[in-house]
Each structure stands twice: as structure tokens, then as C-alpha cells.
Amino acid sequence: MNVLHIAAREFRSTFGNPVGWLVLCGFLMLTGVFWYAQLDFYVTESANLVFNPYGAPTMTLAGYLLGPFFGNTLVVVLMVMPAVTMRLFAEEIRGRTLELLLTSPVSTLEIVLGKFLGALAFVTLMLAATAYAPLSLLVWTDTLDWGVVGGGYLALFLVSCALLSLGMFASSITNSQMVALVLAFSGSLALYVLSWLGDGPDAWQTQLSVGAHVEDLLRGALRLSDLTYYAAFVGFFLFATHQRLESFRWR
């Protein structure tokens, strides 16, 4: 119950902070712009195919609209996630309220999980708010590829979990929200583009990259290795955050 109480408190405090509303509005604005641009591109290319019917079989909603939309949204998630996590612990450390929290009858694990779940609830709400995009296609077609839609949202959710855990750890090692934001963004960006340095899918850079493990999901394919990667990633940084908070108890 302590975990849920902390999660609910964190969720409410996000909406009580102007940054939370700015992140939500900025996220929806950027994803909306990307959706409109991709939809306009799809409509234009579809019209061009009237004069080139042989290209019609390759013009699919999944390949030309849904896939790019989820890929673009993934980039937006990477951009805004540090703003979600920067205050999780840095604000508590700066205001010296973390000491009070650690001396309360709540375990460190409950604090970490509660903070994580509270932030995750906010991010899940953000992602759910973009559902209008794929669902709006039902007005024109009844053959929507639900595998791609489900895979796309699962990819966004898993990447969000990973970046949340990374950002939460960054927030636990500083009392400055801006430093936490820079650390989280730098780490997220480095892990996202790491696969670009790899020589093939079996390279260690590719295996460690956050971005490389969503490629199959964005195509609607689910692999156990990808799920294992994200579970291990989240577990590692939650453990690192737990150990960091434990160090405050030892002082």
C-alpha cells in the first residue's frame, strides 16, 4: 500500500507542477505535428500512385504512416522523458525532504517503486492521449494492422520504462534538476544512437542500444530477447537508484 500511496502522490504532484503540464502539452503538440505531416505525405503519395498504379502494392498504412509515426513519437519520448524525471529525487534532495522520507516507516524499495510507478502513470497517460492518431484511420479503412499498432505502443511503453529508470537514477545523484535533465538526456541519447556504431545486429553496441531493440516491435513482431533487454535495463537502474538512496541512510 505504501508503494501505491507514493505513486499516487507523485502522480498528483506532477499535475500540480507547471512543468508537468508543459511536458504533456509539448508532447502532444510535437506528436500531433508529426502525425499531420506523415498523414499529408501519405495522402500526397497515394494521389501520385493514380498515375503509377504499379507502385500501389507497396503503399501501405503500416509502412508509410503508422511505422513512421511511432518512430517519430519514439524520438519525442526521448526528448521529453528527462523533463519528467529530473525532479523525482533532485527536488527532494535540494529541499531536504528526502531525509524525512527516508526516516519515515517506508522502505527504500517502496520509495523507488512508488516514484517510478507514479511517473510511469503520467507517461502512460501521455502515450494513451496519442491513440487518436491510429484510431482516426478507422474512418477510412477497416483493415488497420493492429499488430503494428500494438507493437508500436508496446515499443513506446518499454522505451519509456527504460528511460524513466535511467532518468530517475540521474535525479538521485544530484540536487539540481537541470543537471539531472542534462545527465538523463545525454545518457538516453547515447544509448539510443549506440547501435549506429555497431557493425551489424550482433555487435555489442547494437545489443546495448535502446533504439535497436524496438525495430522488430515497430513492425509488429515481438521477441523474447527484446523484452528481456528492457526488463534487465529497468531492473539495473532501479537497483542503482535503490543503492544510491541507501547511501543517504548510511550517512
DOGUMI-480689 format. One record per residue (C-alpha): residue in three letters; x, y, z. Coordinates in Angstrom, 1 decimal. Example, Ala and Ser with C-alpha at 12.3 -4.5 7.8 and 13.67 -1.06 7.14 Angstrom:
! DOGUMI-480689
{pt 'ALA', {12.3, -4.5, 7.8}},
{pt 'SER', {13.7, -1.1, 7.1}},
This chain:
! DOGUMI-480689
{pt 'MET', {0.0, 0.0, 0.0}},
{pt 'ASN', {2.9, 2.3, 0.7}},
{pt 'VAL', {4.0, 2.0, -2.9}},
{pt 'LEU', {0.6, 2.9, -4.3}},
{pt 'HIS', {0.4, 5.8, -1.9}},
{pt 'ILE', {3.7, 7.2, -3.0}},
{pt 'ALA', {2.8, 6.6, -6.7}},
{pt 'ALA', {-0.5, 8.5, -6.3}},
{pt 'ARG', {1.3, 11.3, -4.5}},
{pt 'GLU', {3.9, 11.5, -7.3}},
{pt 'PHE', {1.2, 11.4, -10.0}},
{pt 'ARG', {-0.8, 14.3, -8.4}},
{pt 'SER', {2.4, 16.4, -7.8}},
{pt 'THR', {3.2, 16.1, -11.5}},
{pt 'PHE', {0.0, 17.8, -12.4}},
{pt 'GLY', {0.5, 20.3, -9.6}},
{pt 'ASN', {3.7, 21.4, -11.2}},
{pt 'PRO', {3.7, 23.7, -14.3}},
{pt 'VAL', {6.5, 21.5, -15.8}},
{pt 'GLY', {4.2, 18.6, -15.9}},
{pt 'TRP', {1.6, 20.4, -18.0}},
{pt 'LEU', {4.3, 21.9, -20.2}},
{pt 'VAL', {5.7, 18.4, -20.9}},
{pt 'LEU', {2.2, 17.0, -21.6}},
{pt 'CYS', {1.2, 19.8, -23.9}},
{pt 'GLY', {4.6, 19.9, -25.7}},
{pt 'PHE', {4.5, 16.1, -26.2}},
{pt 'LEU', {1.0, 16.2, -27.7}},
{pt 'MET', {1.9, 19.2, -29.9}},
{pt 'LEU', {5.0, 17.6, -31.3}},
{pt 'THR', {3.4, 14.2, -31.9}},
{pt 'GLY', {0.4, 16.0, -33.5}},
{pt 'VAL', {2.7, 17.8, -35.9}},
{pt 'PHE', {4.5, 14.6, -36.8}},
{pt 'TRP', {1.2, 12.8, -37.4}},
{pt 'TYR', {-0.2, 15.6, -39.6}},
{pt 'ALA', {3.0, 15.8, -41.6}},
{pt 'GLN', {3.1, 12.0, -42.1}},
{pt 'LEU', {-0.6, 11.9, -43.0}},
{pt 'ASP', {-0.2, 14.7, -45.5}},
{pt 'PHE', {2.8, 12.8, -47.0}},
{pt 'TYR', {0.7, 9.6, -47.2}},
{pt 'VAL', {-2.2, 11.3, -48.9}},
{pt 'THR', {0.1, 13.1, -51.4}},
{pt 'GLU', {1.9, 9.8, -52.3}},
{pt 'SER', {-1.4, 8.0, -52.6}},
{pt 'ALA', {-2.6, 10.6, -55.1}},
{pt 'ASN', {0.6, 10.2, -57.1}},
{pt 'LEU', {0.0, 6.5, -57.3}},
{pt 'VAL', {-3.0, 7.2, -59.5}},
{pt 'PHE', {-0.5, 7.9, -62.3}},
{pt 'ASN', {1.7, 5.0, -61.2}},
{pt 'PRO', {-0.5, 2.1, -60.3}},
{pt 'TYR', {2.3, -0.4, -60.3}},
{pt 'GLY', {3.6, 1.2, -57.1}},
{pt 'ALA', {0.2, 0.7, -55.3}},
{pt 'PRO', {1.0, -2.7, -53.5}},
{pt 'THR', {3.9, -1.1, -51.6}},
{pt 'MET', {1.8, 1.8, -50.3}},
{pt 'THR', {0.6, 0.5, -47.0}},
{pt 'LEU', {-0.7, 2.2, -43.9}},
{pt 'ALA', {1.8, 0.3, -41.8}},
{pt 'GLY', {4.8, 1.1, -43.8}},
{pt 'TYR', {4.1, 4.7, -44.8}},
{pt 'LEU', {2.0, 6.0, -41.9}},
{pt 'LEU', {1.9, 4.0, -38.7}},
{pt 'GLY', {5.6, 2.9, -38.7}},
{pt 'PRO', {7.0, 6.4, -39.2}},
{pt 'PHE', {4.5, 7.9, -36.7}},
{pt 'PHE', {5.6, 5.5, -34.0}},
{pt 'GLY', {9.3, 6.1, -34.9}},
{pt 'ASN', {8.9, 9.8, -34.7}},
{pt 'THR', {6.9, 9.5, -31.4}},
{pt 'LEU', {9.8, 7.5, -30.0}},
{pt 'VAL', {12.2, 10.4, -30.7}},
{pt 'VAL', {9.8, 12.8, -28.9}},
{pt 'VAL', {9.7, 10.4, -25.9}},
{pt 'LEU', {13.5, 10.5, -25.8}},
{pt 'MET', {13.3, 14.3, -25.8}},
{pt 'VAL', {10.7, 14.8, -23.1}},
{pt 'MET', {11.5, 11.9, -20.7}},
{pt 'PRO', {14.3, 13.8, -18.9}},
{pt 'ALA', {11.9, 16.6, -18.1}},
{pt 'VAL', {9.6, 14.1, -16.5}},
{pt 'THR', {12.3, 12.5, -14.3}},
{pt 'MET', {14.5, 15.5, -13.4}},
{pt 'ARG', {12.6, 16.4, -10.3}},
{pt 'LEU', {11.8, 13.0, -8.9}},
{pt 'PHE', {14.7, 13.0, -6.4}},
{pt 'ALA', {16.7, 16.1, -7.2}},
{pt 'GLU', {13.8, 18.3, -5.8}},
{pt 'GLU', {13.7, 16.1, -2.6}},
{pt 'ILE', {17.4, 16.4, -2.1}},
{pt 'ARG', {17.5, 20.1, -2.7}},
{pt 'GLY', {14.6, 20.7, -0.3}},
{pt 'ARG', {16.0, 18.3, 2.3}},
{pt 'THR', {12.7, 16.4, 2.2}},
{pt 'LEU', {14.4, 13.2, 1.2}},
{pt 'GLU', {15.8, 12.8, 4.7}},
{pt 'LEU', {12.3, 13.0, 6.1}},
{pt 'LEU', {11.1, 10.4, 3.6}},
{pt 'LEU', {13.9, 8.1, 4.4}},
{pt 'THR', {13.3, 8.3, 8.1}},
{pt 'SER', {9.6, 7.5, 7.7}},
{pt 'PRO', {8.3, 4.0, 8.1}},
{pt 'VAL', {8.7, 3.3, 4.4}},
{pt 'SER', {11.4, 1.1, 2.9}},
{pt 'THR', {13.8, 2.4, 0.2}},
{pt 'LEU', {12.4, -0.1, -2.2}},
{pt 'GLU', {8.9, 1.2, -1.7}},
{pt 'ILE', {10.1, 4.8, -2.3}},
{pt 'VAL', {11.9, 3.8, -5.5}},
{pt 'LEU', {9.0, 1.7, -6.9}},
{pt 'GLY', {6.4, 4.3, -5.8}},
{pt 'LYS', {8.3, 7.2, -7.6}},
{pt 'PHE', {8.8, 5.0, -10.7}},
{pt 'LEU', {5.1, 3.9, -10.9}},
{pt 'GLY', {3.9, 7.5, -10.3}},
{pt 'ALA', {6.0, 8.8, -13.2}},
{pt 'LEU', {5.1, 5.8, -15.3}},
{pt 'ALA', {1.4, 6.5, -14.8}},
{pt 'PHE', {1.9, 10.1, -16.1}},
{pt 'VAL', {3.8, 8.8, -19.1}},
{pt 'THR', {1.2, 6.1, -19.9}},
{pt 'LEU', {-1.4, 8.9, -19.9}},
{pt 'MET', {0.7, 10.8, -22.4}},
{pt 'LEU', {1.0, 7.8, -24.7}},
{pt 'ALA', {-2.7, 7.0, -24.4}},
{pt 'ALA', {-3.5, 10.5, -25.5}},
{pt 'THR', {-1.9, 9.9, -28.9}},
{pt 'ALA', {-4.3, 7.0, -29.6}},
{pt 'TYR', {-6.5, 9.3, -31.6}},
{pt 'ALA', {-3.9, 9.1, -34.4}},
{pt 'PRO', {-4.2, 5.4, -35.4}},
{pt 'LEU', {-7.8, 5.2, -34.3}},
{pt 'SER', {-8.7, 8.0, -36.7}},
{pt 'LEU', {-7.8, 5.8, -39.6}},
{pt 'LEU', {-10.8, 3.6, -38.9}},
{pt 'VAL', {-12.8, 6.3, -40.5}},
{pt 'TRP', {-11.2, 5.4, -43.9}},
{pt 'THR', {-10.4, 1.8, -43.5}},
{pt 'ASP', {-11.5, -1.3, -41.6}},
{pt 'THR', {-8.2, -3.2, -42.3}},
{pt 'LEU', {-6.0, -1.5, -39.7}},
{pt 'ASP', {-2.9, -3.5, -38.8}},
{pt 'TRP', {-3.5, -4.0, -35.1}},
{pt 'GLY', {-0.2, -5.9, -34.8}},
{pt 'VAL', {1.7, -2.8, -35.9}},
{pt 'VAL', {-0.4, -0.5, -33.6}},
{pt 'GLY', {0.0, -2.8, -30.6}},
{pt 'GLY', {3.7, -3.3, -31.3}},
{pt 'GLY', {4.2, 0.4, -31.7}},
{pt 'TYR', {2.6, 1.3, -28.4}},
{pt 'LEU', {4.4, -1.6, -26.6}},
{pt 'ALA', {7.7, -0.2, -28.0}},
{pt 'LEU', {6.9, 3.3, -26.7}},
{pt 'PHE', {5.9, 1.9, -23.3}},
{pt 'LEU', {9.1, -0.2, -22.9}},
{pt 'VAL', {11.4, 2.6, -24.0}},
{pt 'SER', {9.5, 4.9, -21.6}},
{pt 'CYS', {10.1, 2.5, -18.8}},
{pt 'ALA', {13.8, 2.2, -19.6}},
{pt 'LEU', {14.3, 6.0, -19.9}},
{pt 'LEU', {12.3, 6.6, -16.7}},
{pt 'SER', {14.6, 4.3, -14.8}},
{pt 'LEU', {17.7, 5.9, -16.2}},
{pt 'GLY', {16.3, 9.4, -15.5}},
{pt 'MET', {15.3, 8.5, -12.0}},
{pt 'PHE', {18.9, 7.4, -11.3}},
{pt 'ALA', {20.3, 10.6, -12.7}},
{pt 'SER', {17.9, 12.6, -10.5}},
{pt 'SER', {19.1, 10.7, -7.4}},
{pt 'ILE', {22.8, 11.7, -7.8}},
{pt 'THR', {22.3, 15.4, -7.9}},
{pt 'ASN', {20.3, 18.2, -6.1}},
{pt 'SER', {20.0, 20.2, -9.4}},
{pt 'GLN', {17.1, 19.5, -11.7}},
{pt 'MET', {18.9, 20.9, -14.6}},
{pt 'VAL', {21.9, 18.7, -14.1}},
{pt 'ALA', {19.6, 15.7, -13.8}},
{pt 'LEU', {17.9, 16.7, -17.0}},
{pt 'VAL', {21.3, 17.0, -18.9}},
{pt 'LEU', {22.6, 13.7, -17.5}},
{pt 'ALA', {19.4, 11.9, -18.3}},
{pt 'PHE', {19.2, 13.3, -21.8}},
{pt 'SER', {22.8, 12.7, -22.6}},
{pt 'GLY', {22.6, 9.1, -21.3}},
{pt 'SER', {19.4, 8.4, -23.2}},
{pt 'LEU', {20.7, 9.9, -26.4}},
{pt 'ALA', {24.0, 7.9, -26.2}},
{pt 'LEU', {22.1, 4.6, -25.6}},
{pt 'TYR', {19.7, 5.4, -28.4}},
{pt 'VAL', {22.3, 6.0, -31.1}},
{pt 'LEU', {24.8, 3.4, -29.8}},
{pt 'SER', {23.7, 1.0, -32.5}},
{pt 'TRP', {24.9, 3.4, -35.2}},
{pt 'LEU', {28.5, 2.5, -34.1}},
{pt 'GLY', {27.8, -1.2, -34.2}},
{pt 'ASP', {28.8, -3.4, -37.2}},
{pt 'GLY', {25.7, -5.5, -37.6}},
{pt 'PRO', {22.9, -6.7, -35.3}},
{pt 'ASP', {25.3, -8.9, -33.3}},
{pt 'ALA', {27.7, -6.1, -32.4}},
{pt 'TRP', {27.8, -5.3, -28.6}},
{pt 'GLN', {26.9, -1.7, -29.4}},
{pt 'THR', {23.7, -2.8, -31.1}},
{pt 'GLN', {22.9, -5.2, -28.3}},
{pt 'LEU', {23.2, -2.4, -25.7}},
{pt 'SER', {21.2, 0.2, -27.7}},
{pt 'VAL', {17.8, 1.2, -26.5}},
{pt 'GLY', {16.7, 2.0, -30.1}},
{pt 'ALA', {17.9, -1.2, -31.7}},
{pt 'HIS', {15.5, -3.3, -29.6}},
{pt 'VAL', {12.4, -1.6, -30.8}},
{pt 'GLU', {12.8, -2.2, -34.5}},
{pt 'ASP', {11.0, -5.5, -34.5}},
{pt 'LEU', {8.3, -4.2, -32.2}},
{pt 'LEU', {7.6, -1.3, -34.6}},
{pt 'ARG', {7.0, -3.9, -37.3}},
{pt 'GLY', {4.6, -5.7, -35.1}},
{pt 'ALA', {7.0, -8.6, -34.2}},
{pt 'LEU', {7.6, -9.5, -30.5}},
{pt 'ARG', {10.8, -11.1, -29.5}},
{pt 'LEU', {11.7, -12.5, -26.0}},
{pt 'SER', {15.2, -11.1, -26.2}},
{pt 'ASP', {13.8, -7.6, -26.6}},
{pt 'LEU', {11.5, -8.0, -23.5}},
{pt 'THR', {14.5, -9.4, -21.6}},
{pt 'TYR', {16.7, -6.5, -22.5}},
{pt 'TYR', {14.2, -3.9, -21.2}},
{pt 'ALA', {13.4, -5.9, -18.1}},
{pt 'ALA', {17.1, -6.1, -17.3}},
{pt 'PHE', {17.7, -2.4, -18.2}},
{pt 'VAL', {14.9, -1.2, -15.9}},
{pt 'GLY', {15.9, -3.6, -13.1}},
{pt 'PHE', {19.5, -2.4, -13.2}},
{pt 'PHE', {18.7, 1.3, -12.9}},
{pt 'LEU', {16.1, 0.8, -10.3}},
{pt 'PHE', {18.6, -1.2, -8.3}},
{pt 'ALA', {21.2, 1.6, -8.8}},
{pt 'THR', {18.7, 4.2, -7.6}},
{pt 'HIS', {17.9, 2.0, -4.6}},
{pt 'GLN', {21.6, 1.7, -3.7}},
{pt 'ARG', {22.1, 5.4, -4.1}},
{pt 'LEU', {19.2, 6.2, -1.7}},
{pt 'GLU', {20.5, 3.6, 0.7}},
{pt 'SER', {23.8, 5.6, 0.8}},
{pt 'PHE', {21.8, 8.5, 2.3}},
{pt 'ARG', {20.8, 6.3, 5.2}},
{pt 'TRP', {24.4, 5.3, 5.9}},
{pt 'ARG', {25.5, 9.0, 6.4}},
